[in-house]
């Protein structure tokens, strides 16, 4: 279980995150949403290890992560992706996943790269199959369309065999069908027992995907619950979703 306990992050006099607490259990897919400036990116960055909290604690599976660098968190089963897909563009799709699998066991990048040819390809192929990239295994990552790069970044994260997956706007920059396909893949990961926390602006990547939604406003947790619950919250609708929210589909039905 991920436990975020009274998380606070200040930048000078700005309280970007102001006492946020929540939990994410194994097998749960949780979306962290909110308007620009709400503090969700800062909160996410603290959990992922880019920022040190001003106060509070981040605990994963009983391990306090507060002061651990992202690489150290990876050794504890915590992997992440970025809002703008980050892959090794000089490598092939297959090599990206192979290299990530080597990094998981703590090898230095140069040493890991030299060992790629001796590494079994089957685990990497399995991840590429899972993410719909098997046919592109030998293609250079640089030449991939953006949607495929997003899926490759996810495959790279999964190569670390994480138990907690942190996704920073996984659907950003994707067309509607690409978003739907990727988010169903994400939902399936949680269905197999992984804990998944993701930030998102696209509500069609939240509705019908997230088991629970956390809404941050002005650095505080303003609401949480199912998408249906938060979409009916008058404050959330007024300050973020808008009263005209009528076209987001949940299990095939529109919710006003």
N, C-alpha and C positions, 0 to 999 in steps of 0.2 A: 504493500500500500504506500502511495505517496501522501505525505502529510505536509501541508504548508501551514505553519503555525505563526500567527501574528506577524506576518512578513511586512517589513517596513524598508523602504528605500528612498533616501533623500539625495537630491542633487543641489547642494547649497541650501537655500531656503525653500526649495520646491520639494513637496512631499509627493513624489510620483506614485508610490505605493504606501498605503496608510493603514496597516493593521489587517492584512488580508489572511484569512484562514479557510482552507478547504481540504478535502481528501479526494484521491482517485484510487479506486481499488483495482486489483487484477481483474481483467475481463470487462472493464468499463471504458467507454469512449466518451470523453468529456470535452466540450468546446468552451473556450474562454473568449468572450466577445465584449464589445463595448465601443463607444465612439472614439474618434481620434483624441489623444491626450488623456484617455481614461486610466492609463497605467498598465494595460494588458501586456504591451511589448516589454515594459520594464519588469513586470512580474514574471513573464516567461523567461526573460534573460537571466533573472536571478535563479530560477529553477534550473535552467540549462547550464549555468556557471559562467556566463559572460560578465555578470555583475555580482559583487559581494553585497549581501544585504546589509543595511544599516543596523537592523535588529531583526529578531525573529529567527525561525529555524525552518529548514527544509530537510525532511527525513524521508528516506526511501528504504523500505524493507528493514527498518530498524537502524539504518546507517545515517548519521547526520552528514549532510552534503554541503553545509553552508560555505566552507572554505576550500572545497575541492575544485580543482580546475576541470574543464570539460573532459579532458583525456582521462583523468582519474575517475570521473563519474562513469565514463564508458566502461571501465573495469568493474564497476558495480552494476552494470546492466542497464545504463541509461544512455540512450542514443537520441539524436535530434536531426532535424532538417531545417533549412532556412527559407525565408520568404522568397528570395531569389535563388534558384537552384544552383548549388555549388557541387560541381563534379570535376574530375581530372580530365580536361578536354584533350590533352595530348595522348591519352590512353584510349584503348577500345572500351566498349561497353563491358565486355567480359573482364578486362583487366581492372576496371574500376572496382568491380565487386570483389575480385580476387584480392586486390590490395587492401580493401577494407577488412576482409576476413583476416589477413595477415596482421593488420594494425590492432585488431582485437586482442591478439595474444602478446602485444607489447613490443613487436619488432620495430626497429627504426625504419623510417620510410625507404632509405637507400637499400638497406638489407632486405626489406620486404619486397621491393621491386625486383631485386635480383633473384628472389626465390619464386617469382610468379610462374615461370616455366616448369618448375618442379612441383607446383601445387596441383592437387586434384581439381579438375574443372567442374566436376559434377555438382558440388554444393552451389557453386556460382551459377551454373546453368539452371538449377532448381529455382533459385531466387529470380532469375531473369524470366523463367516460365511463369512464376507467380505474379510478376509485375508486368507481364505482357511484352517482354523485350527479348525473348529467346531468339527471334528471327534477326535481331539487330546486334547479336553478340559480338561480331567481328567488325562492326562499324565504329569509326572514331567518334568519341563522345562530342567532339566539336561540331560535327555535322548533324547532330540530332535536332529535330524540331523541339520547341520548348516543352511541349507536353511530355515528350519522351524523356527529356532531361529531368523533369520533375519525377517521373517514375523511376529513372535511374538513381536519383538521389535517395529515393525511398529504398530501393534495393541495396544501396550502399549502407544505409542506416541499418537495415535488417541483417546485413552480413555480420554485424557485431553481435548477433543473437541477443538483442535487448529484451528485457522484461518490462521496461518503461520506455515508451516512444513519445518524444516531444516533437510536434510538427508546427512550424511557424508559417501560418497561412498556406497550407498545402495546395489549396485551389487557386492561389493568386496567379493571374496571367493565363489561365486556362479557359478554353471555350466551354460552353455549357455541358456538352456531352463528355468532354474530357474531365471536367469537374465531377460529373456524376460517376464516371467509371473509377476515377481515383478514390473518391470518397467511399464508394462501396468496397474497394479493396481495403481501405483504412478500417472501415467498420468490421470487415471480416477478420482483421488482425486482433481486434478486441474480442471478437467472438471466439477466438482460439485461446483466450486467456491472457493476452497482453494488456497492460494498462496503457491507455492512449490519452494524451492531453494535447489539444491543438487550439491555436488562435485562428480566427477567421473573420472576414468581412462579408463574404458571400453567404447569405442566409440559406440558399439552396444547398450549400455544403454543410449546413448545420441541421436543418429540418430533415427528419428521417434518418439521420446519421448518428448524431450525438445522443447518448443515453441520458445525459444531463448537460445543462447549459449554465455557465457561470457568467454573470454580467457585471463588469467593472465600470464604475463611474466615479470620476474624481478620486481615483486611487483606492476606492473602497468597493467591497462586494455589495452590490445594490440588490441583486436578486439571483436566485438559482432554482433550478427545477427542470422539468422537461421543456422542450421547445414550445409546446402548447401552453405550459404554465407561464413562461416568461413573455410569450407573445400577448398574453392577456393582462400582464402587469401594466397598470396605467402609467406609472413613472417611466418604465422602460419604453413603452410605446411613444410617450410624449417626447422623451429626450433622445431616443436612439432609433427604434424601429420605425416610428411614424404611425399615425393613426390610419394610414392608407394601406397597411400591410394586408393584402388580400390574395396575393398570387403565389405565395410560397406553398409548395406541395408537401404534405406529410402523409405518407402511406397512400398516396393517390387522391387525397382530399384537400381542397383549398381551405385555409384557415384565415378568417377575417380578424 
